[in-house]
Amino acid sequence: MQMRSERSGVGFTLMVVTGVALAVTGAIDPFGAFLVAVLVAAAALFATPYAFWLRVDERGVTLVRYLLPRRFAWVELRGLAMEFDEDEEIGRRRLTLRLRLADPPGRFAGPLLGKVPVTREDTPLGVPPRAVAELFAVFGERGLPVEEAEFADEVLRVRGLPQLPPLRVWAAPAEGAPGAERAYADAPGIDQEADALPPEIRRPRQRGRREYLLRRAALADRVFLRDGDGLALAIALRAAEELVTYDRITVEGDQRHYVREQYLSWRTRRP
């Protein structure tokens, strides 16, 4: 899946090549060659909505791009990575979809699936392609995490498909969740982070909301660890609960362990 603006270069190239080839060979008259070239460009731009094929079976998925298949067993997949950003060339919001792989690990280590346009509020634009809805449905059926679950559920609703099932129960890794000392080792000072934290982001799909919730929960946890009073603990637990609710998971035990793991992962990924 690609935004049409990203296929414009391909369409223009095909138009030029086709037009020149027909004109040079003299297969048809120049005006006819021009019309055929324009039709080829229009087909590349509008008539081919998908730039990949994704086949699913009991063993895994096969991604076919540019006629080259790549197969991924279910055990190799860790979910669907989704990131909202802006195409600076045309000033339009878009959603980038990638497979999340177990090896190499990382949120954006997997292959690109495609990009679809979204609204300024990062909600579905018009009627989303059915292939996008079916992609979300497949991951939901397999119990694989879809990062932007609210967006996925809205796409599924519009297309008349079942909503995503509740996500997995999170439990600390076998080696234990990272302790506060490790999780916040390279974090900015508490006062510095409090000053740097942006104003509260209230809209569910507003860009940067999860990062805000994560940083706020980590900050509240650190304040409690420093002050140790009951009010600070209540604030830290509430902030952790809001992050867990946003991520649509269930946490066994103290939700602040989840905050610490996620904060450490976020700090590690930052450039």
MIVO-65823 format. One line per field, with one value per residue (C-alpha): residue number from 1; residue in three letters; z, y, x. Coordinates in nm, 2 decimals. Layout:
% residues N
num NUM:... .
residuo ala:... .
w Z:... .
v Y:... .
u X:... .
***
This chain:
% residues 271
num 1:2:3:4:5:6:7:8:9:10:11:12:13:14:15:16:17:18:19:20:21:22:23:24:25:26:27:28:29:30:31:32:33:34:35:36:37:38:39:40:41:42:43:44:45:46:47:48:49:50:51:52:53:54:55:56:57:58:59:60:61:62:63:64:65:66:67:68:69:70:71:72:73:74:75:76:77:78:79:80:81:82:83:84:85:86:87:88:89:90:91:92:93:94:95:96:97:98:99:100:101:102:103:104:105:106:107:108:109:110:111:112:113:114:115:116:117:118:119:120:121:122:123:124:125:126:127:128:129:130:131:132:133:134:135:136:137:138:139:140:141:142:143:144:145:146:147:148:149:150:151:152:153:154:155:156:157:158:159:160:161:162:163:164:165:166:167:168:169:170:171:172:173:174:175:176:177:178:179:180:181:182:183:184:185:186:187:188:189:190:191:192:193:194:195:196:197:198:199:200:201:202:203:204:205:206:207:208:209:210:211:212:213:214:215:216:217:218:219:220:221:222:223:224:225:226:227:228:229:230:231:232:233:234:235:236:237:238:239:240:241:242:243:244:245:246:247:248:249:250:251:252:253:254:255:256:257:258:259:260:261:262:263:264:265:266:267:268:269:270:271 .
residuo met:gln:met:arg:ser:glu:arg:ser:gly:val:gly:phe:thr:leu:met:val:val:thr:gly:val:ala:leu:ala:val:thr:gly:ala:ile:asp:pro:phe:gly:ala:phe:leu:val:ala:val:leu:val:ala:ala:ala:ala:leu:phe:ala:thr:pro:tyr:ala:phe:trp:leu:arg:val:asp:glu:arg:gly:val:thr:leu:val:arg:tyr:leu:leu:pro:arg:arg:phe:ala:trp:val:glu:leu:arg:gly:leu:ala:met:glu:phe:asp:glu:asp:glu:glu:ile:gly:arg:arg:arg:leu:thr:leu:arg:leu:arg:leu:ala:asp:pro:pro:gly:arg:phe:ala:gly:pro:leu:leu:gly:lys:val:pro:val:thr:arg:glu:asp:thr:pro:leu:gly:val:pro:pro:arg:ala:val:ala:glu:leu:phe:ala:val:phe:gly:glu:arg:gly:leu:pro:val:glu:glu:ala:glu:phe:ala:asp:glu:val:leu:arg:val:arg:gly:leu:pro:gln:leu:pro:pro:leu:arg:val:trp:ala:ala:pro:ala:glu:gly:ala:pro:gly:ala:glu:arg:ala:tyr:ala:asp:ala:pro:gly:ile:asp:gln:glu:ala:asp:ala:leu:pro:pro:glu:ile:arg:arg:pro:arg:gln:arg:gly:arg:arg:glu:tyr:leu:leu:arg:arg:ala:ala:leu:ala:asp:arg:val:phe:leu:arg:asp:gly:asp:gly:leu:ala:leu:ala:ile:ala:leu:arg:ala:ala:glu:glu:leu:val:thr:tyr:asp:arg:ile:thr:val:glu:gly:asp:gln:arg:his:tyr:val:arg:glu:gln:tyr:leu:ser:trp:arg:thr:arg:arg:pro .
w 0.00:-0.09:-0.10:-0.46:-0.42:-0.37:-0.70:-0.90:-1.00:-1.11:-1.31:-1.48:-1.57:-1.72:-1.92:-2.07:-2.14:-2.30:-2.51:-2.64:-2.72:-2.92:-3.10:-3.19:-3.32:-3.50:-3.38:-3.36:-3.45:-3.21:-3.07:-3.00:-2.84:-2.61:-2.51:-2.43:-2.22:-2.02:-1.96:-1.84:-1.59:-1.47:-1.41:-1.21:-1.00:-0.95:-1.07:-0.86:-0.50:-0.35:-0.40:-0.21:-0.16:0.18:0.18:0.51:0.61:0.92:0.89:0.86:0.61:0.27:0.17:-0.20:-0.31:-0.67:-0.74:-0.48:-0.20:0.16:0.41:0.78:1.02:1.29:1.55:1.38:1.41:1.72:1.59:1.37:1.41:1.32:1.31:1.23:1.06:0.80:0.44:0.44:0.06:0.04:0.40:0.46:0.75:0.69:0.87:0.81:0.86:0.93:1.05:1.39:1.39:1.68:1.51:1.46:1.75:1.74:1.66:1.31:1.22:1.01:0.64:0.53:0.44:0.32:0.39:0.40:0.43:0.75:0.88:1.07:1.39:1.29:1.22:0.91:0.60:0.42:0.38:0.44:0.19:0.28:0.26:0.56:0.76:0.67:0.78:1.12:1.14:1.07:1.34:1.59:1.51:1.57:1.90:1.77:1.91:1.68:1.81:1.73:1.84:1.84:1.48:1.38:1.56:1.38:1.04:1.13:1.23:0.91:0.71:0.92:1.06:1.43:1.66:1.79:2.08:2.41:2.40:2.60:2.97:3.04:3.29:3.39:3.18:3.34:3.44:3.60:3.51:3.51:3.84:3.88:3.90:3.56:3.40:3.48:3.48:3.19:3.23:3.27:3.62:3.77:3.75:3.40:3.28:3.45:3.26:2.93:2.94:2.69:2.80:2.85:2.53:2.57:2.23:2.21:1.86:1.90:1.79:2.07:2.32:2.41:2.46:2.68:2.89:2.92:3.02:3.27:3.43:3.45:3.60:3.86:3.95:4.00:4.22:4.45:4.47:4.57:4.81:4.93:5.04:4.99:4.76:4.53:4.52:4.43:4.14:4.02:4.02:3.84:3.57:3.52:3.49:3.22:3.02:3.06:2.95:2.65:2.55:2.60:2.80:3.14:3.38:3.65:3.97:4.01:3.68:3.75:3.65:3.30:3.30:3.38:3.11:2.85:2.95:2.92:2.58:2.47:2.59:2.42:2.08:2.09:1.85 .
v 0.00:0.34:0.69:0.80:1.09:0.83:0.66:0.97:0.94:0.58:0.68:0.97:0.74:0.48:0.74:0.88:0.54:0.41:0.73:0.73:0.36:0.39:0.70:0.56:0.23:0.40:0.14:0.40:0.77:1.03:1.13:0.77:0.72:1.01:0.88:0.54:0.69:0.89:0.58:0.39:0.68:0.69:0.31:0.34:0.63:0.53:0.18:-0.01:0.07:-0.19:-0.22:-0.55:-0.88:-1.05:-1.41:-1.58:-1.95:-2.16:-2.15:-1.78:-1.49:-1.44:-1.08:-1.03:-0.69:-0.63:-1.00:-1.12:-1.33:-1.32:-1.57:-1.51:-1.79:-1.68:-1.74:-1.48:-1.20:-0.99:-0.77:-0.47:-0.15:0.17:0.52:0.85:1.12:1.39:1.38:1.71:1.73:1.75:1.85:1.55:1.31:0.94:0.61:0.38:0.01:-0.24:-0.59:-0.63:-0.91:-1.11:-1.11:-0.85:-0.70:-0.34:-0.15:-0.06:-0.34:-0.53:-0.48:-0.19:-0.29:0.04:0.39:0.52:0.88:0.98:1.30:1.58:1.41:1.08:0.91:0.71:0.93:0.84:0.47:0.29:0.02:-0.32:-0.47:-0.25:-0.37:-0.73:-0.68:-0.56:-0.85:-1.11:-0.98:-0.97:-1.33:-1.44:-1.25:-1.03:-0.68:-0.39:-0.07:0.18:-0.03:0.26:0.34:-0.02:-0.07:0.23:0.09:-0.25:-0.08:0.12:-0.20:-0.40:-0.64:-0.75:-0.53:-0.64:-0.88:-0.76:-0.77:-1.00:-1.00:-0.84:-1.00:-0.92:-1.10:-1.41:-1.21:-0.96:-0.61:-0.35:-0.18:0.19:0.26:0.09:0.22:0.59:0.57:0.82:1.01:1.39:1.53:1.53:1.91:1.92:1.65:1.83:2.15:1.96:1.76:1.91:2.02:1.75:1.58:1.49:1.37:0.99:1.00:1.33:1.29:1.22:1.11:0.78:0.94:1.20:0.93:0.73:1.02:1.15:0.80:0.77:1.11:1.04:0.72:0.90:1.17:0.90:0.72:1.05:1.17:0.85:0.99:0.85:1.12:1.08:0.70:0.75:0.99:0.74:0.45:0.65:0.76:0.41:0.29:0.55:0.42:0.06:0.15:0.33:0.03:-0.20:-0.46:-0.62:-0.60:-0.85:-0.69:-0.33:-0.14:0.07:-0.22:-0.19:0.18:0.12:-0.14:0.08:0.39:0.21:0.07:0.42:0.58:0.31:0.37:0.75:0.88 .
u 0.00:0.13:0.00:-0.07:0.17:0.45:0.36:0.35:0.72:0.67:0.36:0.55:0.84:0.62:0.43:0.76:0.90:0.58:0.53:0.88:0.88:0.55:0.66:1.01:0.87:0.59:0.35:0.08:0.05:0.20:-0.14:-0.23:0.11:0.04:-0.30:-0.16:0.12:-0.13:-0.35:-0.04:0.04:-0.32:-0.31:0.01:-0.14:-0.50:-0.58:-0.32:-0.41:-0.17:0.21:0.23:0.04:0.02:-0.08:-0.18:-0.20:-0.15:0.23:0.27:0.26:0.42:0.49:0.53:0.68:0.80:0.71:0.97:0.82:0.94:0.80:0.76:0.65:0.41:0.68:0.90:0.63:0.58:0.30:0.23:0.42:0.23:0.36:0.19:0.40:0.37:0.48:0.67:0.66:0.28:0.20:-0.03:-0.05:0.01:0.03:0.32:0.27:0.56:0.59:0.75:1.00:1.15:1.49:1.62:1.42:1.30:0.99:1.08:1.32:1.06:0.98:0.76:0.40:0.28:0.16:-0.20:-0.33:-0.50:-0.67:-0.49:-0.62:-0.47:-0.80:-0.91:-0.95:-1.27:-1.34:-1.01:-0.90:-1.04:-0.70:-0.60:-0.89:-0.82:-0.46:-0.57:-0.82:-0.56:-0.33:-0.62:-0.72:-0.36:-0.34:-0.05:-0.04:-0.15:0.02:-0.25:-0.55:-0.80:-0.72:-0.74:-1.08:-1.22:-1.11:-1.26:-1.59:-1.61:-1.55:-1.80:-1.54:-1.51:-1.31:-0.97:-0.98:-0.83:-0.45:-0.23:-0.17:0.17:0.39:0.75:1.01:1.17:1.47:1.25:1.13:1.40:1.43:1.38:1.76:1.82:1.50:1.57:1.95:2.00:1.67:1.68:1.65:1.30:1.27:1.41:1.17:0.88:0.96:1.02:0.70:0.45:0.10:-0.15:-0.27:-0.63:-0.76:-0.72:-0.56:-0.37:-0.01:0.23:-0.03:0.13:0.47:0.31:0.14:0.46:0.68:0.42:0.39:0.77:0.79:0.52:0.70:1.03:0.86:0.72:1.06:1.21:0.94:0.78:0.45:0.10:-0.02:0.27:0.21:-0.15:-0.06:0.21:-0.04:-0.30:-0.06:0.06:-0.30:-0.37:-0.07:-0.18:-0.54:-0.41:-0.20:-0.50:-0.32:-0.36:-0.07:-0.01:0.10:0.23:0.17:0.47:0.69:0.53:0.60:0.97:1.01:0.84:1.03:1.36:1.27:1.16:1.48:1.69:1.51:1.56:1.83 .
***
